[in-house]
Amino acid sequence: MTTADRESAADYPPSPGPVQPVNRRLRVEFNGEVLAETTRGVRIVEKDMPPVYYFPPEDVRTEFLVAEDRSST
């Protein structure tokens, strides 16, 4: 393999990509209930993965959530 044939991590976009504001309404429904709805959502795209959408906590109906010992950020 020559130097010209080698790949470099610097040749690829960073992962995850930048946080992108979503310019439309996002809504999550389950069994006829609206679990979350926002016009302030954001999305993040990681390499080789579908986009992930995030909702502000105040736009999520937390009465449908179950607390766990684990956490995520």
Secondary structure, 3 states (H helix, E strand, C coil): CCHHHCCCHHHCCCCCCCCEECCCCEEEEECCEEEEEECCCEEECCCCCCCEEECCHHHECHHHCCCCCCCCC
